[in-house]
Amino acid sequence: MAAAAVKNLEERIKIPDLKEALTEIFSEYGNVIDLVAKKNLKAKGQAFVVFDDVEAAERAIKEVQGFELFDKPMLLDYAKTKSDATVQREGTEEDYESHKRRRLAEKGDRLLRCSSANQREMLTDVPERKQAHQATEEQKKLKRPAAGTAPEAAVTRPAKASRGAGLKSSNPGAGAVVPEEYLPPNKILFVQNLPEDYDVDGLTAIFGRFEGFREVRLVPGRKGIAFVEYEAEAGAISAKESTSGMGLGAESKPIKVVYQRQ
């Protein structure tokens, strides 16, 4: 077994969505037996993908290196420590329990050091901390739009993204996941059901005719899907409305075009 360490991931993406995207990408290179991504401060922006085959990990690290996921290029390397799944699969039960105790002890030491440092800072830097807090609050007040004025786009984005938040799956056991068809607009399109022989040039000929076109990105190791990015949402909206359901290939199979999940 071998594990790949993935860094520079978008920290604002929810862990379940991030793990789903990573699983889709890396499962093309081999059998993924474990995928670890956490939301604590130290582990933010990174994940560990464990393959049951060394060659699969090598191929994934080589081919996915620099590929953009959620607008950020992924940085890959071999993991320096073994995951719980690796130890459990390769060692004995005693090895696994020893590994868990050691990992938890190291985590406790880090938390203790962090707590001690925070206490020292609170005792010695109270005036500075108070000033910094006041400055932050003042900055927030400056960013708030005045009554009767339209807020800036950057401020309204979270509200816009919540338009489909009330939608829930009809499956009682499922979470409140917004269906792809109802995702709010953004400047990146997710294209599915593409013929296998369509490359970047072929897709550029289709999507490049809309305003603000930037690029087409194929997913390494994945056939039939691509991401199309525009400079602004207007171009993406026009492209989606004009191309969704378009028949491509010898069988004129309709393609599926949705907005990228944020």
LINWOJO-V936285 format. One record per helix or strand of 3 or more residues. SS is the DSSP state (~ for helix, > for strand). FROM is the first residue (numbers start at 0). TO is the last residue. If there is no record, write none. Layout:
BEGIN
SS:FROM:TO
SS:FROM:TO
END
This chain:
BEGIN
>:1:6
~:14:25
>:31:36
~:40:42
>:46:50
~:53:63
>:74:77
~:83:89
~:92:123
~:125:142
~:152:160
~:179:181
>:187:191
~:199:206
>:212:217
>:225:229
~:232:242
>:255:258
END
